[in-house]
């Protein structure tokens, strides 16, 4: 069981690296699918079958379909080339990643769990659906609702990004009864 956990952990890391390093958005999404499926396998090795099934159905299934839909809708299937549109974005990302890694190291060495791990695992009764639902909708209700609002905002934002303005006809080159009169200078150039 420990060997399966180690292999799935390694696959999770490889999928995460592919997700971050891929230049093509579809390849990055496929790397994320691999990561999410590996996390589901990690849950299964920890005897949390409900969480493993939820991970596959919700994240690797529904959320990834949404991601791929947005990628295809935006036409982001081409690899990223050229300069970064935001100046110094790589330097800022490096600084932010270093600070985040430092914060995780400090947290790992200074965090004290308020309740022992065995007591918390016993409260969830092995990840059974009833216990997880009770904990999620009582103790963690605010974060649960915050995530649902975040997903709603992401969907609305993706739809807003894809809507393109309707093309407006150029009055200078329009013909017909409602066309604007040509500019006098332009009319002279056309006659000449």
Secondary structure, 3 states (H helix, E strand, C coil): CHHHHHHHHHHHHHHHHHHHHCCCHHHHHHHHHHHHHHHHHHHHHCCCHHHHHHHHHHHHHHHHHHHHHHHHHHCCCCCCCCCCCCCCHHHHHHHHHHHHHHHHHHHHHHCCCCCCHHHHHHHHHHHCHHHHHHHHHHCCHHHHHHHHHHHHHHHHHHHHHHCCCCCCCCCCCCCCCCCCCCCHHHHHHHHC
